[in-house]
Amino acid sequence: MTHLTAVVTVLANAIDKRMTHLDLHARLPEGPLTLEAFTPLGDRVTPFQMAQIHTGVLDLRRAFSSRLLTHLIVRQVNATSLARDHVASDEAKTRLENGGVLVSLPSVIDFEGQGSVGRPDATPIDDAFKQAFAQAVSRISRLAAVADNDQYERFERQYRALGQRLEAQAALFNLNAAHKNHNEFPVLNWCETRGPAMLAAAYGLEEKALDTALDTAFIARLKTNPFKTVLADELGRVETLLGWSDAHSERKRGEASRRDSTRRIIKKEGLDWQTAPGAIDPPRMHGSVRRNLVAETAMANLDPSAMVKAAVLFDLEPAYWVFLTRLYLLPILAAAGLAGRVGLRRQPGMIASPILAGGLVALAERRAAGDNDGDQDGSNDEIGAHQGLLDTLFERSGLSINELGALGREFLKTGQPMAIDPPSGPKRFFLGD
């Protein structure tokens, strides 16, 4: 049966300096996760740390489900190992240094890279962002097509500002200054040109049928909402995508810096990536590189709730793993992607990953526990708020949380993909329909 292991990092300088870390393995109980369940760790951690472990593991389990998150490692590291090997935000690093703990999941970062010469090929993450930007621009264009004439000036002003904002993504689209000879805003033009076909394909429609359906949806929305509100919602989706893409770029800069510094040391010692492990210690990680790896600057401006909503509207699955400090969002984003594909766009879905399966089981566990009053503004309980939104989306679309949870449990048990047929009904374009 598939399972995940939570890793609890504790700073403990008393361990042998020749050791990078000291691990204690444990299995989490199948029932409710109480503070008493962590009592056996008493000789390894303080009561303060034990309380933090309980809270952190409980939150991860609420997101990933008790069926998927079943194991625990308490990892003691010394300050030298922390500086060389561990990636954490400033906040998490300070918490460790002040006697707290860091509760997360194991993550592997590819510092070796491909070593290829020339411009790298587009990655699945790059393609996901490009398609999402193009579809978002196509939606905005259709909104303009059904707006009243007296809204033209407002739209034109904000649409031009959108073009300027998107130019920061020129490298993502493989565009350069020369493209400005043909269009003032090449990225916006790329999205305008390709977006309609991409959006139609996402909904399984011909382009004309998609235009008609989306126009009808916007007309209905404008009857109950001011144009400026509807436009602001659509532009807000683009801002979320911009922040998400910036986080991806920030992490890539951190990976490149770490890779280059490691390569210099390996080369100096006459070693390579295969022979260096165990032969030399990794270099200390500069604070700026560590902050880039966790995308600390971009993440500070990126609202998790907006990310979840963007994942419903656009297929961003390859980009879920960008965030090393918001791993609790992985099953929530995966479930949001399924809600969008099957519930809004009425396309067939598939449970083929443990993360998605765990996220669906977690939604069912939440419902079984009667925790259905999630604070959807996220002020008190972020995980509950996100799960409450997804619960509502699935139910409104005609999908059963309990049935999805059962399919998720079956996948975790057998490893066999589970198909999901879309419910009948019209295709939907908004979360609140």
Disulfide bonds with the S-S distance in Angstrom:
none
